[in-house]
Amino acid sequence: MTDPRRERALVRPHVVTGGRAHPSRNTFDVVTVVMATRENVAGLSPEKRRLMELCRGGALSVAEVAAHLSLPISVTKVLLSDLVDSGHIVTHAAVPYTTRPDIKLLKDVLDGLRARL
């Protein structure tokens, strides 16, 4: 019996991306969040259909999508770029790095909670 992951590995990345090595939009980072916006997947390649099915479940980062699909990040970015161009998905920047919370405030909250219990 053949391992399904091995069968997928037989399709070269340049075939999956139509020979392109770079996405049409260079706005994807590994933490960029993607979400499906359309239900219709007619006319999409099998990889893009799998990507759409995965993104229908909720927001995922580019890295998560690549891991779930067992595809390289570069291939995933090209596929996502095509889907953004066709309006099938939307992207959102990852939550920006915030400043660390005030330690004194956290201690006061913890002390308050302990006092109530």
C-alpha positions as CSV (number, residue, x, y, z in Angstrom):
1,M,0.0,0.0,0.0
2,T,1.3,3.4,-1.0
3,D,1.6,6.2,1.6
4,P,-0.7,9.1,0.5
5,R,2.0,11.7,1.5
6,R,4.4,10.0,-0.8
7,E,2.0,10.2,-3.7
8,R,1.5,13.9,-3.2
9,A,5.3,14.4,-3.1
10,L,5.5,13.0,-6.6
11,V,3.9,16.2,-7.9
12,R,6.6,18.8,-8.2
13,P,6.0,22.2,-6.6
14,H,6.5,24.0,-10.0
15,V,3.7,21.9,-11.4
16,V,1.4,22.9,-8.5
17,T,2.1,26.6,-9.0
18,G,2.0,26.6,-12.8
19,G,5.8,27.2,-13.0
20,R,5.8,30.2,-10.8
21,A,8.3,30.6,-7.9
22,H,6.9,33.8,-6.4
23,P,3.4,35.0,-5.5
24,S,1.8,37.8,-7.5
25,R,1.4,39.6,-4.2
26,N,4.4,39.7,-1.9
27,T,2.4,40.6,1.2
28,F,2.3,37.2,2.8
29,D,4.3,36.5,5.9
30,V,4.2,33.1,7.7
31,V,1.9,34.6,10.3
32,T,-0.5,36.3,7.8
33,V,-4.0,35.1,8.6
34,V,-6.2,33.9,5.7
35,M,-9.9,33.2,5.6
36,A,-12.2,31.8,2.8
37,T,-14.8,34.2,1.5
38,R,-16.4,32.1,-1.3
39,E,-18.1,28.7,-1.3
40,N,-17.7,28.0,-5.0
41,V,-14.5,26.0,-5.7
42,A,-15.5,25.0,-9.3
43,G,-12.5,25.4,-11.7
44,L,-9.9,25.4,-9.0
45,S,-7.0,22.9,-8.9
46,P,-7.1,20.1,-6.4
47,E,-4.5,21.9,-4.2
48,K,-6.5,25.1,-4.2
49,R,-9.7,23.2,-3.4
50,R,-8.0,21.5,-0.4
51,L,-6.7,24.9,0.7
52,M,-10.3,26.4,0.4
53,E,-11.8,23.5,2.4
54,L,-9.2,24.1,5.1
55,C,-9.7,27.9,5.3
56,R,-13.5,27.5,5.5
57,G,-13.0,26.1,9.0
58,G,-11.8,29.5,10.3
59,A,-8.8,31.8,10.2
60,L,-5.4,30.2,9.8
61,S,-1.9,31.5,9.4
62,V,0.0,30.8,6.2
63,A,2.3,28.6,8.2
64,E,-0.6,26.5,9.5
65,V,-2.1,26.2,6.0
66,A,1.2,24.9,4.7
67,A,1.6,22.5,7.5
68,H,-1.9,21.1,7.2
69,L,-1.5,20.6,3.4
70,S,2.1,19.3,3.7
71,L,3.3,21.9,1.1
72,P,6.3,24.2,1.2
73,I,5.6,27.7,2.4
74,S,6.7,29.1,-1.0
75,V,4.2,27.0,-2.8
76,T,1.5,27.8,-0.3
77,K,2.1,31.5,-0.8
78,V,1.8,31.2,-4.6
79,L,-1.5,29.3,-4.2
80,L,-2.8,31.8,-1.6
81,S,-1.9,34.7,-3.8
82,D,-3.9,33.2,-6.7
83,L,-6.9,32.8,-4.4
84,V,-6.6,36.4,-3.1
85,D,-6.5,37.6,-6.8
86,S,-9.6,35.6,-7.6
87,G,-11.5,36.8,-4.4
88,H,-11.7,33.3,-2.9
89,I,-9.8,34.3,0.3
90,V,-9.0,37.4,2.2
91,T,-5.9,38.1,4.3
92,H,-5.3,40.0,7.5
93,A,-2.0,41.0,9.0
94,A,-1.1,39.1,12.2
95,V,-1.8,40.8,15.5
96,P,1.0,43.2,16.0
97,Y,3.5,42.7,18.8
98,T,2.1,44.5,21.9
99,T,4.0,45.8,24.9
100,R,4.3,43.6,27.8
101,P,1.7,44.0,30.5
102,D,2.5,45.9,33.6
103,I,3.8,43.3,36.2
104,K,2.4,45.4,39.1
105,L,-1.1,45.4,37.6
106,L,-0.9,41.6,37.1
107,K,0.2,41.0,40.7
108,D,-2.6,43.3,41.9
109,V,-5.2,41.3,39.9
110,L,-3.8,38.0,41.2
111,D,-3.8,39.3,44.8
112,G,-7.4,40.4,44.3
113,L,-8.5,37.0,43.0
114,R,-6.7,35.2,45.8
115,A,-8.5,37.4,48.3
116,R,-11.9,36.5,46.9
117,L,-11.2,32.7,47.0
